[in-house]
Structures are given as C-alpha cells and as structure tokens.
Amino acid sequence: MTNFLQGAIAMAAMAAALIFLRFHRRTRDRFFLYFVASFLLEAAGRALTVAWQWTEQGSTTVYILRIVSYGLILAAILDKNLPRRKRG
C-alpha cells in the first residue's frame, strides 16, 4: 500500500510540474521554472524510493532531494519578491 501511495504522489508531482510548465510557456516567468524543477525532483525522489525499496527513515538521498526541492521553492519566492537591481 505504501508503494502505491508513493507512486500516486510521484504522479501528482509530475502533473503539477506539467501544469507549471504550461504556465511558464504562457508567461515566460522563471518563477514557474523553479516550481517545475522542484516538482520534478519531488517526483524523482518518490519514484526512486519505490524503485529501489528505500525506507523513509534510511535514505539520505531522499532527504537531499527533498531539501533541494524545497530550496527551489524558497528561491522562487525570494527571486519573485526581492527588488531587482538596476543596471547603470
């Protein structure tokens, strides 16, 4: 049952990545690219967990992927909200 749920979460993350990719194509805003990368990493982490039978407690690779994924979301928010420097 756990593998089924991990697969469902991976599929949902892939769907979210595709939705954000569509938003990026419309707006050309890199904010959405950060989210695409984040959700792709999340999906990859979940898929690797199932494929290689890692336990949630024992795999550092899963945690590293999640930290990078959440870091990308934080970077997207900061990139969008911090004022831009003017060149001159």
PDB file of N, CA, C and O in Angstrom:
ATOM      1  N   MET A   1       0.822  -1.196   0.000  1.00  0.00           N
ATOM      2  CA  MET A   1       0.000   0.000   0.000  1.00  0.00           C
ATOM      3  C   MET A   1       0.865   1.258   0.000  1.00  0.00           C
ATOM      4  O   MET A   1       0.535   2.250  -0.650  1.00  0.00           O
ATOM      5  N   THR A   2       1.970   1.206   0.734  1.00  0.00           N
ATOM      6  CA  THR A   2       2.858   2.365   0.787  1.00  0.00           C
ATOM      7  C   THR A   2       3.449   2.662  -0.585  1.00  0.00           C
ATOM      8  O   THR A   2       3.544   3.825  -0.979  1.00  0.00           O
ATOM      9  N   ASN A   3       3.848   1.619  -1.319  1.00  0.00           N
ATOM     10  CA  ASN A   3       4.385   1.824  -2.661  1.00  0.00           C
ATOM     11  C   ASN A   3       3.354   2.445  -3.588  1.00  0.00           C
ATOM     12  O   ASN A   3       3.687   3.291  -4.418  1.00  0.00           O
ATOM     13  N   PHE A   4       2.103   2.024  -3.447  1.00  0.00           N
ATOM     14  CA  PHE A   4       1.037   2.597  -4.259  1.00  0.00           C
ATOM     15  C   PHE A   4       0.888   4.093  -3.974  1.00  0.00           C
ATOM     16  O   PHE A   4       0.759   4.895  -4.898  1.00  0.00           O
ATOM     17  N   LEU A   5       0.905   4.457  -2.705  1.00  0.00           N
ATOM     18  CA  LEU A   5       0.768   5.871  -2.339  1.00  0.00           C
ATOM     19  C   LEU A   5       1.976   6.689  -2.799  1.00  0.00           C
ATOM     20  O   LEU A   5       1.818   7.826  -3.243  1.00  0.00           O
ATOM     21  N   GLN A   6       3.173   6.125  -2.697  1.00  0.00           N
ATOM     22  CA  GLN A   6       4.365   6.821  -3.186  1.00  0.00           C
ATOM     23  C   GLN A   6       4.256   7.065  -4.692  1.00  0.00           C
ATOM     24  O   GLN A   6       4.613   8.138  -5.178  1.00  0.00           O
ATOM     25  N   GLY A   7       3.766   6.075  -5.418  1.00  0.00           N
ATOM     26  CA  GLY A   7       3.574   6.228  -6.856  1.00  0.00           C
ATOM     27  C   GLY A   7       2.527   7.277  -7.188  1.00  0.00           C
ATOM     28  O   GLY A   7       2.688   8.046  -8.135  1.00  0.00           O
ATOM     29  N   ALA A   8       1.464   7.309  -6.415  1.00  0.00           N
ATOM     30  CA  ALA A   8       0.421   8.309  -6.629  1.00  0.00           C
ATOM     31  C   ALA A   8       0.955   9.716  -6.373  1.00  0.00           C
ATOM     32  O   ALA A   8       0.624  10.649  -7.106  1.00  0.00           O
ATOM     33  N   ILE A   9       1.768   9.871  -5.350  1.00  0.00           N
ATOM     34  CA  ILE A   9       2.361  11.176  -5.056  1.00  0.00           C
ATOM     35  C   ILE A   9       3.327  11.576  -6.166  1.00  0.00           C
ATOM     36  O   ILE A   9       3.374  12.741  -6.559  1.00  0.00           O
ATOM     37  N   ALA A  10       4.095  10.618  -6.671  1.00  0.00           N
ATOM     38  CA  ALA A  10       5.015  10.899  -7.777  1.00  0.00           C
ATOM     39  C   ALA A  10       4.236  11.333  -9.017  1.00  0.00           C
ATOM     40  O   ALA A  10       4.643  12.266  -9.709  1.00  0.00           O
ATOM     41  N   MET A  11       3.128  10.665  -9.298  1.00  0.00           N
ATOM     42  CA  MET A  11       2.315  11.024 -10.452  1.00  0.00           C
ATOM     43  C   MET A  11       1.707  12.418 -10.282  1.00  0.00           C
ATOM     44  O   MET A  11       1.661  13.197 -11.234  1.00  0.00           O
ATOM     45  N   ALA A  12       1.247  12.728  -9.083  1.00  0.00           N
ATOM     46  CA  ALA A  12       0.677  14.053  -8.824  1.00  0.00           C
ATOM     47  C   ALA A  12       1.742  15.142  -8.965  1.00  0.00           C
ATOM     48  O   ALA A  12       1.459  16.227  -9.472  1.00  0.00           O
ATOM     49  N   ALA A  13       2.958  14.854  -8.519  1.00  0.00           N
ATOM     50  CA  ALA A  13       4.043  15.824  -8.655  1.00  0.00           C
ATOM     51  C   ALA A  13       4.390  16.053 -10.118  1.00  0.00           C
ATOM     52  O   ALA A  13       4.675  17.180 -10.522  1.00  0.00           O
ATOM     53  N   MET A  14       4.368  14.983 -10.915  1.00  0.00           N
ATOM     54  CA  MET A  14       4.616  15.134 -12.354  1.00  0.00           C
ATOM     55  C   MET A  14       3.520  15.963 -13.013  1.00  0.00           C
ATOM     56  O   MET A  14       3.799  16.798 -13.873  1.00  0.00           O
ATOM     57  N   ALA A  15       2.281  15.733 -12.611  1.00  0.00           N
ATOM     58  CA  ALA A  15       1.175  16.515 -13.162  1.00  0.00           C
ATOM     59  C   ALA A  15       1.321  17.991 -12.795  1.00  0.00           C
ATOM     60  O   ALA A  15       1.084  18.867 -13.627  1.00  0.00           O
ATOM     61  N   ALA A  16       1.711  18.263 -11.551  1.00  0.00           N
ATOM     62  CA  ALA A  16       1.923  19.650 -11.130  1.00  0.00           C
ATOM     63  C   ALA A  16       3.065  20.286 -11.921  1.00  0.00           C
ATOM     64  O   ALA A  16       2.982  21.455 -12.299  1.00  0.00           O
ATOM     65  N   ALA A  17       4.122  19.530 -12.170  1.00  0.00           N
ATOM     66  CA  ALA A  17       5.238  20.049 -12.963  1.00  0.00           C
ATOM     67  C   ALA A  17       4.787  20.410 -14.372  1.00  0.00           C
ATOM     68  O   ALA A  17       5.197  21.438 -14.911  1.00  0.00           O
ATOM     69  N   LEU A  18       3.949  19.575 -14.968  1.00  0.00           N
ATOM     70  CA  LEU A  18       3.447  19.866 -16.311  1.00  0.00           C
ATOM     71  C   LEU A  18       2.538  21.096 -16.330  1.00  0.00           C
ATOM     72  O   LEU A  18       2.562  21.874 -17.283  1.00  0.00           O
ATOM     73  N   ILE A  19       1.746  21.267 -15.288  1.00  0.00           N
ATOM     74  CA  ILE A  19       0.891  22.453 -15.198  1.00  0.00           C
ATOM     75  C   ILE A  19       1.739  23.715 -15.076  1.00  0.00           C
ATOM     76  O   ILE A  19       1.462  24.717 -15.736  1.00  0.00           O
ATOM     77  N   PHE A  20       2.766  23.669 -14.240  1.00  0.00           N
ATOM     78  CA  PHE A  20       3.638  24.839 -14.103  1.00  0.00           C
ATOM     79  C   PHE A  20       4.438  25.094 -15.375  1.00  0.00           C
ATOM     80  O   PHE A  20       4.752  26.242 -15.692  1.00  0.00           O
ATOM     81  N   LEU A  21       4.766  24.040 -16.101  1.00  0.00           N
ATOM     82  CA  LEU A  21       5.453  24.219 -17.379  1.00  0.00           C
ATOM     83  C   LEU A  21       4.550  24.945 -18.376  1.00  0.00           C
ATOM     84  O   LEU A  21       5.012  25.791 -19.141  1.00  0.00           O
ATOM     85  N   ARG A  22       3.292  24.615 -18.361  1.00  0.00           N
ATOM     86  CA  ARG A  22       2.336  25.315 -19.230  1.00  0.00           C
ATOM     87  C   ARG A  22       2.234  26.790 -18.843  1.00  0.00           C
ATOM     88  O   ARG A  22       2.174  27.657 -19.716  1.00  0.00           O
ATOM     89  N   PHE A  23       2.215  27.081 -17.537  1.00  0.00           N
ATOM     90  CA  PHE A  23       2.195  28.475 -17.085  1.00  0.00           C
ATOM     91  C   PHE A  23       3.448  29.213 -17.543  1.00  0.00           C
ATOM     92  O   PHE A  23       3.387  30.377 -17.940  1.00  0.00           O
ATOM     93  N   HIS A  24       4.582  28.522 -17.482  1.00  0.00           N
ATOM     94  CA  HIS A  24       5.831  29.163 -17.913  1.00  0.00           C
ATOM     95  C   HIS A  24       5.792  29.477 -19.408  1.00  0.00           C
ATOM     96  O   HIS A  24       6.255  30.537 -19.831  1.00  0.00           O
ATOM     97  N   ARG A  25       5.255  28.581 -20.193  1.00  0.00           N
ATOM     98  CA  ARG A  25       5.170  28.832 -21.644  1.00  0.00           C
ATOM     99  C   ARG A  25       4.299  30.040 -21.951  1.00  0.00           C
ATOM    100  O   ARG A  25       4.575  30.780 -22.894  1.00  0.00           O
ATOM    101  N   ARG A  26       3.259  30.242 -21.168  1.00  0.00           N
ATOM    102  CA  ARG A  26       2.375  31.393 -21.387  1.00  0.00           C
ATOM    103  C   ARG A  26       3.017  32.697 -20.949  1.00  0.00           C
ATOM    104  O   ARG A  26       2.921  33.701 -21.655  1.00  0.00           O
ATOM    105  N   THR A  27       3.672  32.699 -19.793  1.00  0.00           N
ATOM    106  CA  THR A  27       4.137  33.953 -19.197  1.00  0.00           C
ATOM    107  C   THR A  27       5.627  34.209 -19.369  1.00  0.00           C
ATOM    108  O   THR A  27       6.068  35.351 -19.238  1.00  0.00           O
ATOM    109  N   ARG A  28       6.412  33.179 -19.658  1.00  0.00           N
ATOM    110  CA  ARG A  28       7.877  33.267 -19.722  1.00  0.00           C
ATOM    111  C   ARG A  28       8.478  33.786 -18.403  1.00  0.00           C
ATOM    112  O   ARG A  28       9.528  34.430 -18.401  1.00  0.00           O
ATOM    113  N   ASP A  29       7.806  33.499 -17.301  1.00  0.00           N
ATOM    114  CA  ASP A  29       8.287  33.886 -15.976  1.00  0.00           C
ATOM    115  C   ASP A  29       9.092  32.733 -15.392  1.00  0.00           C
ATOM    116  O   ASP A  29       8.605  31.604 -15.339  1.00  0.00           O
ATOM    117  N   ARG A  30      10.323  33.005 -14.953  1.00  0.00           N
ATOM    118  CA  ARG A  30      11.161  31.911 -14.449  1.00  0.00           C
ATOM    119  C   ARG A  30      10.701  31.390 -13.096  1.00  0.00           C
ATOM    120  O   ARG A  30      11.147  30.331 -12.656  1.00  0.00           O
ATOM    121  N   PHE A  31       9.815  32.123 -12.434  1.00  0.00           N
ATOM    122  CA  PHE A  31       9.203  31.655 -11.192  1.00  0.00           C
ATOM    123  C   PHE A  31       8.620  30.254 -11.389  1.00  0.00           C
ATOM    124  O   PHE A  31       8.779  29.379 -10.538  1.00  0.00           O
ATOM    125  N   PHE A  32       7.944  30.056 -12.519  1.00  0.00           N
ATOM    126  CA  PHE A  32       7.323  28.772 -12.791  1.00  0.00           C
ATOM    127  C   PHE A  32       8.354  27.697 -13.112  1.00  0.00           C
ATOM    128  O   PHE A  32       8.113  26.520 -12.846  1.00  0.00           O
ATOM    129  N   LEU A  33       9.491  28.074 -13.675  1.00  0.00           N
ATOM    130  CA  LEU A  33      10.546  27.086 -13.934  1.00  0.00           C
ATOM    131  C   LEU A  33      11.108  26.522 -12.636  1.00  0.00           C
ATOM    132  O   LEU A  33      11.421  25.334 -12.555  1.00  0.00           O
ATOM    133  N   TYR A  34      11.235  27.373 -11.621  1.00  0.00           N
ATOM    134  CA  TYR A  34      11.675  26.890 -10.317  1.00  0.00           C
ATOM    135  C   TYR A  34      10.702  25.827  -9.794  1.00  0.00           C
ATOM    136  O   TYR A  34      11.119  24.798  -9.262  1.00  0.00           O
ATOM    137  N   PHE A  35       9.408  26.090  -9.952  1.00  0.00           N
ATOM    138  CA  PHE A  35       8.417  25.140  -9.478  1.00  0.00           C
ATOM    139  C   PHE A  35       8.432  23.853 -10.300  1.00  0.00           C
ATOM    140  O   PHE A  35       8.244  22.767  -9.752  1.00  0.00           O
ATOM    141  N   VAL A  36       8.653  23.965 -11.609  1.00  0.00           N
ATOM    142  CA  VAL A  36       8.769  22.774 -12.452  1.00  0.00           C
ATOM    143  C   VAL A  36       9.915  21.901 -11.956  1.00  0.00           C
ATOM    144  O   VAL A  36       9.752  20.694 -11.773  1.00  0.00           O
ATOM    145  N   ALA A  37      11.073  22.515 -11.738  1.00  0.00           N
ATOM    146  CA  ALA A  37      12.235  21.757 -11.270  1.00  0.00           C
ATOM    147  C   ALA A  37      11.972  21.139  -9.895  1.00  0.00           C
ATOM    148  O   ALA A  37      12.359  20.000  -9.634  1.00  0.00           O
ATOM    149  N   SER A  38      11.319  21.893  -9.029  1.00  0.00           N
ATOM    150  CA  SER A  38      11.030  21.390  -7.693  1.00  0.00           C
ATOM    151  C   SER A  38      10.113  20.171  -7.728  1.00  0.00           C
ATOM    152  O   SER A  38      10.375  19.175  -7.053  1.00  0.00           O
ATOM    153  N   PHE A  39       9.055  20.246  -8.502  1.00  0.00           N
ATOM    154  CA  PHE A  39       8.132  19.116  -8.563  1.00  0.00           C
ATOM    155  C   PHE A  39       8.730  17.923  -9.293  1.00  0.00           C
ATOM    156  O   PHE A  39       8.406  16.780  -8.969  1.00  0.00           O
ATOM    157  N   LEU A  40       9.591  18.163 -10.265  1.00  0.00           N
ATOM    158  CA  LEU A  40      10.265  17.044 -10.926  1.00  0.00           C
ATOM    159  C   LEU A  40      11.199  16.323  -9.953  1.00  0.00           C
ATOM    160  O   LEU A  40      11.272  15.094  -9.955  1.00  0.00           O
ATOM    161  N   LEU A  41      11.911  17.084  -9.126  1.00  0.00           N
ATOM    162  CA  LEU A  41      12.767  16.453  -8.116  1.00  0.00           C
ATOM    163  C   LEU A  41      11.941  15.666  -7.100  1.00  0.00           C
ATOM    164  O   LEU A  41      12.328  14.576  -6.679  1.00  0.00           O
ATOM    165  N   GLU A  42      10.812  16.229  -6.716  1.00  0.00           N
ATOM    166  CA  GLU A  42       9.933  15.527  -5.770  1.00  0.00           C
ATOM    167  C   GLU A  42       9.430  14.218  -6.377  1.00  0.00           C
ATOM    168  O   GLU A  42       9.408  13.186  -5.706  1.00  0.00           O
ATOM    169  N   ALA A  43       9.031  14.261  -7.636  1.00  0.00           N
ATOM    170  CA  ALA A  43       8.560  13.043  -8.303  1.00  0.00           C
ATOM    171  C   ALA A  43       9.683  12.022  -8.425  1.00  0.00           C
ATOM    172  O   ALA A  43       9.467  10.828  -8.217  1.00  0.00           O
ATOM    173  N   ALA A  44      10.876  12.488  -8.760  1.00  0.00           N
ATOM    174  CA  ALA A  44      12.019  11.576  -8.881  1.00  0.00           C
ATOM    175  C   ALA A  44      12.339  10.929  -7.539  1.00  0.00           C
ATOM    176  O   ALA A  44      12.630   9.735  -7.481  1.00  0.00           O
ATOM    177  N   GLY A  45      12.289  11.697  -6.477  1.00  0.00           N
ATOM    178  CA  GLY A  45      12.557  11.152  -5.143  1.00  0.00           C
ATOM    179  C   GLY A  45      11.557  10.079  -4.751  1.00  0.00           C
ATOM    180  O   GLY A  45      11.926   9.039  -4.205  1.00  0.00           O
ATOM    181  N   ARG A  46      10.287  10.340  -5.036  1.00  0.00           N
ATOM    182  CA  ARG A  46       9.257   9.349  -4.703  1.00  0.00           C
ATOM    183  C   ARG A  46       9.409   8.092  -5.557  1.00  0.00           C
ATOM    184  O   ARG A  46       9.272   6.974  -5.060  1.00  0.00           O
ATOM    185  N   ALA A  47       9.690   8.284  -6.838  1.00  0.00           N
ATOM    186  CA  ALA A  47       9.846   7.127  -7.726  1.00  0.00           C
ATOM    187  C   ALA A  47      11.070   6.297  -7.339  1.00  0.00           C
ATOM    188  O   ALA A  47      11.020   5.067  -7.363  1.00  0.00           O
ATOM    189  N   LEU A  48      12.161   6.961  -6.985  1.00  0.00           N
ATOM    190  CA  LEU A  48      13.359   6.231  -6.567  1.00  0.00           C
ATOM    191  C   LEU A  48      13.131   5.473  -5.270  1.00  0.00           C
ATOM    192  O   LEU A  48      13.669   4.383  -5.076  1.00  0.00           O
ATOM    193  N   THR A  49      12.335   6.052  -4.389  1.00  0.00           N
ATOM    194  CA  THR A  49      12.021   5.375  -3.133  1.00  0.00           C
ATOM    195  C   THR A  49      11.346   4.034  -3.404  1.00  0.00           C
ATOM    196  O   THR A  49      11.676   3.027  -2.778  1.00  0.00           O
ATOM    197  N   VAL A  50      10.407   4.028  -4.333  1.00  0.00           N
ATOM    198  CA  VAL A  50       9.689   2.790  -4.659  1.00  0.00           C
ATOM    199  C   VAL A  50      10.581   1.849  -5.469  1.00  0.00           C
ATOM    200  O   VAL A  50      10.626   0.649  -5.198  1.00  0.00           O
ATOM    201  N   ALA A  51      11.282   2.384  -6.451  1.00  0.00           N
ATOM    202  CA  ALA A  51      12.064   1.536  -7.351  1.00  0.00           C
ATOM    203  C   ALA A  51      13.201   0.822  -6.629  1.00  0.00           C
ATOM    204  O   ALA A  51      13.493  -0.339  -6.915  1.00  0.00           O
ATOM    205  N   TRP A  52      13.822   1.502  -5.717  1.00  0.00           N
ATOM    206  CA  TRP A  52      14.966   0.905  -5.028  1.00  0.00           C
ATOM    207  C   TRP A  52      14.638   0.427  -3.629  1.00  0.00           C
ATOM    208  O   TRP A  52      15.537   0.079  -2.862  1.00  0.00           O
ATOM    209  N   GLN A  53      13.345   0.408  -3.286  1.00  0.00           N
ATOM    210  CA  GLN A  53      12.867  -0.088  -2.000  1.00  0.00           C
ATOM    211  C   GLN A  53      13.552   0.575  -0.810  1.00  0.00           C
ATOM    212  O   GLN A  53      13.898  -0.086   0.169  1.00  0.00           O
ATOM    213  N   TRP A  54      13.743   1.874  -0.906  1.00  0.00           N
ATOM    214  CA  TRP A  54      14.290   2.610   0.230  1.00  0.00           C
ATOM    215  C   TRP A  54      13.194   2.808   1.262  1.00  0.00           C
ATOM    216  O   TRP A  54      12.018   2.947   0.926  1.00  0.00           O
ATOM    217  N   THR A  55      13.595   2.818   2.506  1.00  0.00           N
ATOM    218  CA  THR A  55      12.642   3.160   3.544  1.00  0.00           C
ATOM    219  C   THR A  55      12.703   4.661   3.765  1.00  0.00           C
ATOM    220  O   THR A  55      13.716   5.298   3.476  1.00  0.00           O
ATOM    221  N   GLU A  56      11.648   5.209   4.263  1.00  0.00           N
ATOM    222  CA  GLU A  56      11.616   6.651   4.511  1.00  0.00           C
ATOM    223  C   GLU A  56      12.668   7.058   5.556  1.00  0.00           C
ATOM    224  O   GLU A  56      13.206   8.164   5.494  1.00  0.00           O
ATOM    225  N   GLN A  57      12.953   6.191   6.487  1.00  0.00           N
ATOM    226  CA  GLN A  57      13.876   6.517   7.561  1.00  0.00           C
ATOM    227  C   GLN A  57      15.338   6.412   7.149  1.00  0.00           C
ATOM    228  O   GLN A  57      16.190   7.118   7.689  1.00  0.00           O
ATOM    229  N   GLY A  58      15.632   5.526   6.187  1.00  0.00           N
ATOM    230  CA  GLY A  58      17.015   5.175   5.982  1.00  0.00           C
ATOM    231  C   GLY A  58      17.749   5.781   4.812  1.00  0.00           C
ATOM    232  O   GLY A  58      18.932   5.486   4.642  1.00  0.00           O
ATOM    233  N   SER A  59      17.131   6.603   3.999  1.00  0.00           N
ATOM    234  CA  SER A  59      17.805   7.070   2.809  1.00  0.00           C
ATOM    235  C   SER A  59      18.111   8.553   2.864  1.00  0.00           C
ATOM    236  O   SER A  59      17.213   9.395   2.910  1.00  0.00           O
ATOM    237  N   THR A  60      19.380   8.846   2.857  1.00  0.00           N
ATOM    238  CA  THR A  60      19.797  10.253   2.859  1.00  0.00           C
ATOM    239  C   THR A  60      19.542  10.895   1.508  1.00  0.00           C
ATOM    240  O   THR A  60      19.292  12.098   1.430  1.00  0.00           O
ATOM    241  N   THR A  61      19.603  10.113   0.449  1.00  0.00           N
ATOM    242  CA  THR A  61      19.390  10.659  -0.886  1.00  0.00           C
ATOM    243  C   THR A  61      17.993  11.251  -1.021  1.00  0.00           C
ATOM    244  O   THR A  61      17.821  12.300  -1.642  1.00  0.00           O
ATOM    245  N   VAL A  62      17.007  10.596  -0.450  1.00  0.00           N
ATOM    246  CA  VAL A  62      15.640  11.110  -0.498  1.00  0.00           C
ATOM    247  C   VAL A  62      15.561  12.443   0.225  1.00  0.00           C
ATOM    248  O   VAL A  62      14.922  13.374  -0.264  1.00  0.00           O
ATOM    249  N   TYR A  63      16.191  12.545   1.363  1.00  0.00           N
ATOM    250  CA  TYR A  63      16.149  13.793   2.113  1.00  0.00           C
ATOM    251  C   TYR A  63      16.894  14.906   1.389  1.00  0.00           C
ATOM    252  O   TYR A  63      16.461  16.058   1.420  1.00  0.00           O
ATOM    253  N   ILE A  64      17.991  14.583   0.747  1.00  0.00           N
ATOM    254  CA  ILE A  64      18.733  15.592  -0.014  1.00  0.00           C
ATOM    255  C   ILE A  64      17.887  16.094  -1.178  1.00  0.00           C
ATOM    256  O   ILE A  64      17.836  17.298  -1.432  1.00  0.00           O
ATOM    257  N   LEU A  65      17.221  15.182  -1.889  1.00  0.00           N
ATOM    258  CA  LEU A  65      16.340  15.597  -2.979  1.00  0.00           C
ATOM    259  C   LEU A  65      15.216  16.498  -2.476  1.00  0.00           C
ATOM    260  O   LEU A  65      14.869  17.484  -3.126  1.00  0.00           O
ATOM    261  N   ARG A  66      14.662  16.167  -1.347  1.00  0.00           N
ATOM    262  CA  ARG A  66      13.573  16.988  -0.797  1.00  0.00           C
ATOM    263  C   ARG A  66      14.076  18.356  -0.343  1.00  0.00           C
ATOM    264  O   ARG A  66      13.394  19.361  -0.544  1.00  0.00           O
ATOM    265  N   ILE A  67      15.248  18.406   0.258  1.00  0.00           N
ATOM    266  CA  ILE A  67      15.798  19.701   0.686  1.00  0.00           C
ATOM    267  C   ILE A  67      16.058  20.586  -0.526  1.00  0.00           C
ATOM    268  O   ILE A  67      15.746  21.776  -0.505  1.00  0.00           O
ATOM    269  N   VAL A  68      16.628  20.012  -1.581  1.00  0.00           N
ATOM    270  CA  VAL A  68      16.872  20.783  -2.804  1.00  0.00           C
ATOM    271  C   VAL A  68      15.542  21.228  -3.405  1.00  0.00           C
ATOM    272  O   VAL A  68      15.413  22.365  -3.859  1.00  0.00           O
ATOM    273  N   SER A  69      14.562  20.340  -3.410  1.00  0.00           N
ATOM    274  CA  SER A  69      13.249  20.659  -3.958  1.00  0.00           C
ATOM    275  C   SER A  69      12.609  21.824  -3.203  1.00  0.00           C
ATOM    276  O   SER A  69      12.123  22.773  -3.819  1.00  0.00           O
ATOM    277  N   TYR A  70      12.606  21.755  -1.894  1.00  0.00           N
ATOM    278  CA  TYR A  70      12.021  22.833  -1.101  1.00  0.00           C
ATOM    279  C   TYR A  70      12.861  24.102  -1.192  1.00  0.00           C
ATOM    280  O   TYR A  70      12.325  25.208  -1.119  1.00  0.00           O
ATOM    281  N   GLY A  71      14.166  23.953  -1.351  1.00  0.00           N
ATOM    282  CA  GLY A  71      15.038  25.104  -1.544  1.00  0.00           C
ATOM    283  C   GLY A  71      14.727  25.838  -2.844  1.00  0.00           C
ATOM    284  O   GLY A  71      14.806  27.065  -2.906  1.00  0.00           O
ATOM    285  N   LEU A  72      14.370  25.078  -3.886  1.00  0.00           N
ATOM    286  CA  LEU A  72      13.986  25.705  -5.147  1.00  0.00           C
ATOM    287  C   LEU A  72      12.700  26.514  -5.003  1.00  0.00           C
ATOM    288  O   LEU A  72      12.566  27.582  -5.601  1.00  0.00           O
ATOM    289  N   ILE A  73      11.768  26.017  -4.223  1.00  0.00           N
ATOM    290  CA  ILE A  73      10.541  26.779  -3.980  1.00  0.00           C
ATOM    291  C   ILE A  73      10.858  28.061  -3.221  1.00  0.00           C
ATOM    292  O   ILE A  73      10.328  29.126  -3.540  1.00  0.00           O
ATOM    293  N   LEU A  74      11.713  27.958  -2.229  1.00  0.00           N
ATOM    294  CA  LEU A  74      12.124  29.150  -1.478  1.00  0.00           C
ATOM    295  C   LEU A  74      12.850  30.139  -2.380  1.00  0.00           C
ATOM    296  O   LEU A  74      12.616  31.345  -2.299  1.00  0.00           O
ATOM    297  N   ALA A  75      13.731  29.634  -3.240  1.00  0.00           N
ATOM    298  CA  ALA A  75      14.450  30.508  -4.169  1.00  0.00           C
ATOM    299  C   ALA A  75      13.487  31.196  -5.129  1.00  0.00           C
ATOM    300  O   ALA A  75      13.678  32.367  -5.458  1.00  0.00           O
ATOM    301  N   ALA A  76      12.461  30.489  -5.580  1.00  0.00           N
ATOM    302  CA  ALA A  76      11.470  31.090  -6.480  1.00  0.00           C
ATOM    303  C   ALA A  76      10.736  32.228  -5.802  1.00  0.00           C
ATOM    304  O   ALA A  76      10.524  33.284  -6.397  1.00  0.00           O
ATOM    305  N   ILE A  77      10.349  32.011  -4.558  1.00  0.00           N
ATOM    306  CA  ILE A  77       9.629  33.048  -3.820  1.00  0.00           C
ATOM    307  C   ILE A  77      10.525  34.254  -3.587  1.00  0.00           C
ATOM    308  O   ILE A  77      10.100  35.395  -3.767  1.00  0.00           O
ATOM    309  N   LEU A  78      11.766  34.000  -3.188  1.00  0.00           N
ATOM    310  CA  LEU A  78      12.686  35.119  -2.956  1.00  0.00           C
ATOM    311  C   LEU A  78      13.001  35.854  -4.255  1.00  0.00           C
ATOM    312  O   LEU A  78      13.055  37.083  -4.272  1.00  0.00           O
ATOM    313  N   ASP A  79      13.207  35.121  -5.331  1.00  0.00           N
ATOM    314  CA  ASP A  79      13.505  35.732  -6.620  1.00  0.00           C
ATOM    315  C   ASP A  79      12.355  36.616  -7.093  1.00  0.00           C
ATOM    316  O   ASP A  79      12.581  37.672  -7.685  1.00  0.00           O
ATOM    317  N   LYS A  80      11.149  36.192  -6.837  1.00  0.00           N
ATOM    318  CA  LYS A  80       9.974  36.949  -7.274  1.00  0.00           C
ATOM    319  C   LYS A  80       9.745  38.189  -6.425  1.00  0.00           C
ATOM    320  O   LYS A  80       9.263  39.202  -6.931  1.00  0.00           O
ATOM    321  N   ASN A  81      10.085  38.124  -5.133  1.00  0.00           N
ATOM    322  CA  ASN A  81       9.716  39.201  -4.222  1.00  0.00           C
ATOM    323  C   ASN A  81      10.823  40.186  -3.902  1.00  0.00           C
ATOM    324  O   ASN A  81      10.537  41.311  -3.491  1.00  0.00           O
ATOM    325  N   LEU A  82      12.076  39.799  -4.077  1.00  0.00           N
ATOM    326  CA  LEU A  82      13.149  40.732  -3.792  1.00  0.00           C
ATOM    327  C   LEU A  82      13.267  41.745  -4.924  1.00  0.00           C
ATOM    328  O   LEU A  82      13.099  41.393  -6.092  1.00  0.00           O
ATOM    329  N   PRO A  83      13.558  43.006  -4.584  1.00  0.00           N
ATOM    330  CA  PRO A  83      13.653  44.013  -5.638  1.00  0.00           C
ATOM    331  C   PRO A  83      14.856  43.737  -6.555  1.00  0.00           C
ATOM    332  O   PRO A  83      15.899  43.256  -6.113  1.00  0.00           O
ATOM    333  N   ARG A  84      14.682  44.045  -7.803  1.00  0.00           N
ATOM    334  CA  ARG A  84      15.735  43.851  -8.793  1.00  0.00           C
ATOM    335  C   ARG A  84      16.713  45.030  -8.746  1.00  0.00           C
ATOM    336  O   ARG A  84      16.319  46.174  -8.520  1.00  0.00           O
ATOM    337  N   ARG A  85      17.981  44.727  -8.962  1.00  0.00           N
ATOM    338  CA  ARG A  85      18.971  45.787  -9.078  1.00  0.00           C
ATOM    339  C   ARG A  85      18.846  46.424 -10.453  1.00  0.00           C
ATOM    340  O   ARG A  85      18.608  45.744 -11.451  1.00  0.00           O
ATOM    341  N   LYS A  86      19.009  47.721 -10.486  1.00  0.00           N
ATOM    342  CA  LYS A  86      19.014  48.401 -11.770  1.00  0.00           C
ATOM    343  C   LYS A  86      20.438  48.540 -12.258  1.00  0.00           C
ATOM    344  O   LYS A  86      21.327  48.989 -11.535  1.00  0.00           O
ATOM    345  N   ARG A  87      20.631  48.144 -13.504  1.00  0.00           N
ATOM    346  CA  ARG A  87      21.960  48.263 -14.073  1.00  0.00           C
ATOM    347  C   ARG A  87      22.171  49.688 -14.551  1.00  0.00           C
ATOM    348  O   ARG A  87      21.290  50.305 -15.150  1.00  0.00           O
ATOM    349  N   GLY A  88      23.352  50.186 -14.273  1.00  0.00           N
ATOM    350  CA  GLY A  88      23.541  51.546 -14.766  1.00  0.00           C
ATOM    351  C   GLY A  88      24.777  52.136 -14.368  1.00  0.00           C
ATOM    352  O   GLY A  88      25.055  53.282 -14.720  1.00  0.00           O
TER     353      GLY A  88
END
